Amino acid sequence: MIRRFASNKGAVIGVLILLIVIGLALSADLLFPRGPWAMVQRPFLVPFTMDGFPLGTDTLGRDVAAGLVHGARVSLLVGLVSTIVALAIGVPLGAVAGFYGGWADEGAMRFTEFFQTIPNFALAIVLVAILEPTLTSITSAIAIVSWPPVARLVRAEVMAVKRREYVDAARLAGLSNFRILTGEVLPNTVSPIIVMASLMVATAILLESSLSFLGLGDPNAMSWGYMIGAARTVIRSAWWLSFFPGVAILVTVLALNLIGEGLNDALNPHLSRKGTA
């Protein structure tokens, strides 16, 4: 699997880009110890015109580069944590629905459909507005709108796997349903879950940026969406204030999508070759 993944140039490029973003996020305090909120120069300093401020300054004289690096930490944290929470909700629910069927399946799917009837972004806005904009509420809202597709995917995979011969053999061996589900069925559904998780992180970053752009981000946390939202009134006179964070979002989401495609090809080589043929 690793060799197949490494043979995908796009996936390797995505990993390299993501590692750079993660490295910058982890070293944010070392690179910019004064933080992203410090006013360090005159406002509207044009990029590449003064040493020490390669990306210029914003409307209040804050370093744009510091905002980008510290914003990477917020975006990655929200994307990763919200995805983990969504998986923690969707995987067990979908597994129980697909394995047991009957009333468990009906109840779980009707519950899932209730969340899917409301557009994800609209529901996230309502939840954040009710809970007040904080990193915790934003992460929770994104997780709540992200788990239904996970539950449906896991349900479909479990329904397919539970009909395999080795599952019948486990039943004949006297294993309990719980042990069969956790030991035989779920491990064989990991591949599509991993692929979907990588794409969910990218979607979560976009959702967080959109919420921050609308003014529903945490006011105490610098993020890429906040930077774009704060610069929208001066986009004609100070293009760099929205351009650089927009590029950061684009590159990070693109890297995650490339990784997701590479994982899909590596974990499902027969399907990828069939699709190519």
MIMAR-999459 format. One line per field, with one value per residue (C-alpha): x, y, z; residue number from 1. Coordinates in Angstrom, 3 decimals, decimal comma, padded with zeros to 6 digits. Example, Ala and Ser with C-alpha at 12.3 -4.5 7.8 and 13.67 -1.06 7.14 Angstrom:
BEGIN
c1: (012,300 013,670)
c2: (-004,500 -001,060)
c3: (007,800 007,140)
k: (1 2)
***
This chain:
BEGIN
c1: (000,000 002,837 004,546 001,318 000,783 004,375 003,996 001,226 003,048 000,030 -000,367 003,319 003,114 000,028 001,882 004,840 002,579 000,658 003,880 005,068 001,776 001,893 005,524 004,707 001,734 003,800 006,608 004,327 005,402 009,068 008,739 006,454 006,741 004,786 001,702 -000,649 -002,403 000,649 000,801 004,368 004,483 002,458 -000,826 -001,100 002,569 002,889 004,405 008,112 008,929 010,461 012,728 011,059 007,581 007,574 003,765 003,121 000,776 -002,989 -005,321 -003,981 -000,316 -000,290 002,086 000,199 002,779 002,268 -001,472 -001,036 001,222 -000,887 -004,060 -002,755 -002,817 -006,478 -007,590 -005,769 -006,929 -010,572 -010,378 -008,729 -010,768 -014,120 -013,316 -012,402 -015,642 -017,684 -016,071 -016,744 -020,448 -020,891 -018,834 -020,603 -024,026 -023,473 -021,892 -024,822 -027,359 -025,635 -024,831 -028,075 -030,576 -034,262 -035,448 -031,860 -031,245 -034,562 -034,083 -030,471 -031,197 -034,254 -032,129 -029,421 -031,898 -033,182 -029,758 -029,374 -032,606 -030,948 -028,092 -024,790 -023,656 -027,004 -027,132 -023,560 -024,405 -027,436 -025,503 -022,590 -024,946 -026,821 -023,701 -021,714 -018,639 -015,766 -013,380 -015,278 -018,675 -017,306 -015,643 -018,800 -021,016 -018,789 -018,718 -022,505 -023,029 -020,260 -021,168 -024,247 -022,235 -019,878 -022,774 -024,182 -020,798 -020,055 -023,562 -023,142 -019,669 -020,790 -023,804 -021,464 -018,799 -021,140 -022,137 -018,571 -017,526 -015,162 -018,024 -020,110 -017,137 -016,854 -020,535 -020,065 -017,104 -019,461 -018,211 -020,630 -022,109 -020,038 -016,773 -017,707 -018,563 -015,447 -013,000 -014,080 -016,376 -015,162 -011,454 -012,405 -014,190 -011,204 -010,017 -012,998 -013,234 -009,608 -010,140 -013,306 -011,629 -008,902 -011,526 -013,571 -010,626 -010,490 -014,240 -014,014 -011,291 -013,510 -016,490 -014,452 -013,104 -016,616 -017,952 -015,043 -015,529 -019,127 -017,993 -018,929 -015,361 -013,704 -012,752 -009,762 -008,290 -006,650 -007,777 -007,530 -011,254 -011,106 -008,259 -010,227 -013,378 -011,532 -009,979 -013,088 -013,750 -010,275 -009,880 -009,304 -006,673 -004,966 -005,312 -002,699 -004,779 -007,275 -005,034 -002,475 -004,934 -007,059 -004,043 -003,267 -006,786 -006,598 -003,217 -004,078 -007,439 -005,860 -003,149 -005,721 -007,726 -004,596 -003,826 -007,387 -007,151 -003,771 -005,132 -008,107 -005,840 -003,483 -006,146 -008,392 -006,005 -008,486 -011,149 -008,677 -007,377 -010,920 -011,860 -008,797 -009,518)
c2: (000,000 002,394 001,677 002,314 005,559 006,683 006,021 008,615 011,909 014,020 012,278 012,736 016,434 016,694 015,064 017,423 020,479 019,273 018,586 022,131 023,586 021,430 022,406 026,110 025,712 023,903 026,471 029,527 030,693 030,383 032,161 034,937 035,105 038,364 036,621 037,507 040,359 042,582 045,868 045,829 048,355 050,984 049,781 048,689 047,913 046,453 042,932 042,533 046,177 045,936 043,367 041,349 041,746 039,739 039,623 043,171 044,350 044,641 047,523 047,764 047,215 043,514 041,141 039,173 036,359 035,943 035,729 033,055 030,885 031,167 030,762 027,452 026,114 027,023 025,681 022,354 021,934 022,546 020,289 017,403 017,511 017,945 015,001 012,788 013,711 013,096 009,679 008,888 009,553 008,180 004,981 003,311 004,430 003,166 -000,063 -000,921 -000,025 -002,103 -005,123 -005,609 -004,214 -004,179 -001,516 -000,478 000,260 002,061 004,222 005,118 005,995 008,106 009,959 010,461 011,684 014,290 015,978 015,599 017,462 020,696 022,168 021,659 025,262 026,647 024,220 025,085 028,805 028,233 026,064 028,491 031,440 029,641 028,399 031,648 031,719 029,857 027,231 024,609 025,568 025,851 022,435 020,898 022,432 021,166 017,695 017,622 018,456 016,081 012,720 011,684 010,763 008,751 006,784 005,988 004,920 002,652 001,151 000,244 -001,235 -003,249 -004,631 -005,840 -007,279 -009,127 -011,472 -012,688 -016,292 -015,443 -013,728 -016,888 -018,875 -016,593 -017,172 -020,928 -020,624 -019,218 -015,625 -013,023 -010,384 -007,689 -009,565 -010,303 -006,665 -005,220 -007,972 -009,153 -006,611 -003,129 -003,787 -004,599 -001,263 000,881 001,719 003,828 005,439 006,597 008,052 009,826 011,193 012,903 014,623 015,545 017,461 019,560 020,192 021,166 023,715 025,266 025,361 027,006 029,574 030,332 030,785 033,056 035,054 035,729 036,925 033,711 032,708 032,822 036,497 035,404 033,080 034,194 032,110 032,302 032,902 035,767 037,373 037,249 038,547 041,439 042,416 042,327 046,062 046,996 044,321 046,889 048,936 046,096 042,953 041,003 040,915 038,496 036,965 035,249 033,601 032,570 030,887 029,192 027,717 026,676 024,970 023,154 021,883 020,845 018,931 017,078 016,179 014,881 012,768 011,448 010,431 008,806 006,840 005,724 004,440 002,768 001,096 000,109 -000,733 -002,967 -000,235 002,418 000,213 -000,646 003,039 003,871 001,101)
c3: (000,000 000,851 -002,469 -004,387 -002,474 -003,081 -006,811 -006,966 -007,577 -006,704 -003,353 -002,532 -003,375 -001,152 001,752 001,332 001,276 004,321 006,226 005,479 006,724 009,871 010,467 010,185 012,514 015,148 014,981 014,960 018,421 017,474 014,143 015,415 019,214 019,403 018,069 015,214 017,030 017,687 015,755 014,490 011,624 009,860 008,312 004,673 004,234 000,726 000,527 -000,296 000,376 003,871 005,471 008,201 006,738 003,490 003,213 004,397 007,146 007,525 008,336 011,910 011,174 012,093 010,309 007,639 007,703 011,459 010,906 008,236 010,367 013,521 011,439 010,114 013,670 014,127 010,754 011,134 014,725 013,870 010,814 012,654 015,870 014,114 011,843 014,812 016,591 013,419 013,021 016,678 016,054 012,549 012,681 015,659 014,456 010,917 012,147 014,421 011,713 009,037 011,194 013,115 010,606 011,517 013,914 014,693 011,018 010,581 013,660 012,855 009,241 010,064 012,643 010,014 007,412 009,860 009,842 006,089 005,345 006,518 004,438 006,234 006,113 007,250 010,178 011,158 011,160 013,384 015,829 016,137 016,544 019,337 021,142 020,673 018,428 020,098 018,816 020,799 019,377 015,834 016,071 017,537 014,855 012,039 013,595 013,909 010,236 009,071 010,643 008,538 005,393 007,608 009,096 005,649 004,288 007,253 007,098 003,435 003,999 007,028 005,145 002,401 004,705 007,068 004,204 003,683 004,425 007,275 009,133 008,804 010,059 013,089 013,875 013,613 015,987 018,609 018,683 019,986 017,686 019,386 018,805 015,200 014,570 016,216 015,303 011,872 010,223 011,202 010,491 006,904 006,458 007,464 003,933 002,772 006,217 006,028 002,558 003,635 006,779 004,750 002,621 005,696 007,143 003,977 004,101 007,774 007,002 004,336 006,725 009,469 007,025 005,773 009,303 010,238 007,040 008,090 011,519 013,322 014,148 017,535 018,078 020,178 017,549 014,318 011,340 007,579 007,222 009,724 007,774 004,523 006,205 007,849 004,501 002,337 002,744 001,452 -001,211 -003,971 -002,163 -000,220 -002,317 -000,372 002,818 001,291 -001,376 000,872 003,298 000,316 -001,272 002,056 002,177 -001,480 -001,146 002,093 000,845 -002,464 -000,588 001,490 -001,604 -003,351 -000,287 -000,275 -003,934 -003,308 -000,356 -002,422 -005,200 -002,719 -000,594 -003,511 -006,362 -008,201 -008,271 -009,425 -012,262 -013,304 -013,361 -015,436 -017,884)
k: (1 2 3 4 5 6 7 8 9 10 11 12 13 14 15 16 17 18 19 20 21 22 23 24 25 26 27 28 29 30 31 32 33 34 35 36 37 38 39 40 41 42 43 44 45 46 47 48 49 50 51 52 53 54 55 56 57 58 59 60 61 62 63 64 65 66 67 68 69 70 71 72 73 74 75 76 77 78 79 80 81 82 83 84 85 86 87 88 89 90 91 92 93 94 95 96 97 98 99 100 101 102 103 104 105 106 107 108 109 110 111 112 113 114 115 116 117 118 119 120 121 122 123 124 125 126 127 128 129 130 131 132 133 134 135 136 137 138 139 140 141 142 143 144 145 146 147 148 149 150 151 152 153 154 155 156 157 158 159 160 161 162 163 164 165 166 167 168 169 170 171 172 173 174 175 176 177 178 179 180 181 182 183 184 185 186 187 188 189 190 191 192 193 194 195 196 197 198 199 200 201 202 203 204 205 206 207 208 209 210 211 212 213 214 215 216 217 218 219 220 221 222 223 224 225 226 227 228 229 230 231 232 233 234 235 236 237 238 239 240 241 242 243 244 245 246 247 248 249 250 251 252 253 254 255 256 257 258 259 260 261 262 263 264 265 266 267 268 269 270 271 272 273 274 275 276 277)
***
